[in-house]
């Protein structure tokens, strides 16, 4: 009887034959902080992806703000739907460029685990409250989630992810070229798979935030049509479909916008890889420039579109009003836990002697969903919240 199942060893062989020289191979991983027996059928990065998917931090993303406070409307993106959409983009990029798809997906799925409730407004407020304790950054908080704050195993805290996935969560390491994680230098640039996840994040949120902004009535079709990037996508849509019903014009243009961005990133990255000819993952990290990028022609349009979204959507009075209210609530909730730490959960209280009170409170509040933060605020009667 011919073999049906594929063992992990066979997967490693297939991976070595398929992946490009610059891709990270699971068999060459720096490993896990706590050694574990390798799985018979799943690769190391596949296991990481699965651990992230099964984590509580990942499930909580369903009720965390992307732009609009969670629960305001059933069809707006949340941190979870954004993560799923950008992971799909990241997989497409990785597969096309023969990078390690499992590693790329794992980094993509984990990239927002450290986000606080109420989006970037919540993050800024926590950073202000934690200035005397080293501040708050959602990328570094994501690393704390997978290393410390998840409780799933009897022998260690965290998820015990591979070094490569954890390094991929430190998005801004290029500003700290001498940074070290577990004895290994991170390098001026991330591995290719982390770069893919980073770019996928930008491309996905540009497209879907425009979609949500229109649905919310914050952006008009006339405003969007004035943007050069949107004009390119609209032209594509008209070339692909001879007639487009008015009620579907925005959604089809959003689809074409994302395709336009992804295709440009692939073609530009292909040229850079051919120019630099990296022969190993280390070559990618030591390169003179990132390997994954948009073209010089499209990047200015993308930046202009991002600025358009900031001015007309993220800073829209309705969004700002909701964010300001959320920030006031988070500050009062944070200070309440500092003054009365006994009102936190038992697991959080147990970390106070080791982590310090304010850092523990920060971890506790950052891990909340929008919904739970509002419930706690009301439970402690800390003020009015709509």
Secondary structure, DSSP 8 states (H G I E B T S, - for coil): ----S--HHHHHHHHHHHS-TTS--GGG---BSS-----SSS-HHHHHHHHHHTSHHHHHGGGSBSSS-TTS-TTS-BHHHHHHHHHHHHHHHHHHTT--HHHHHHHHHHTTTT--TTHHHHHHHHHHHTGGGT---HHHHHHHIIIII----SS-SS---BHHHHHHT-TTGGG-TT-EETTEE--SS--HHHHHHHHHHHHHHHHHHHHHHHHTTSS-HHHHHTSHHHHHHHHHHHHH-S---GGGHHHHHHHHHHHHHHHHHHHHHHHHHHHH---SHHHHHTSSS-SS---HHHHHHHHHHHHHHIIIIIT-HHHHHHHHHHHHHHHHHHHHHHH-GGGS-HHHHHHHHHH-HHHHHHHHHHT--HHHHHHHHHHTT-S---
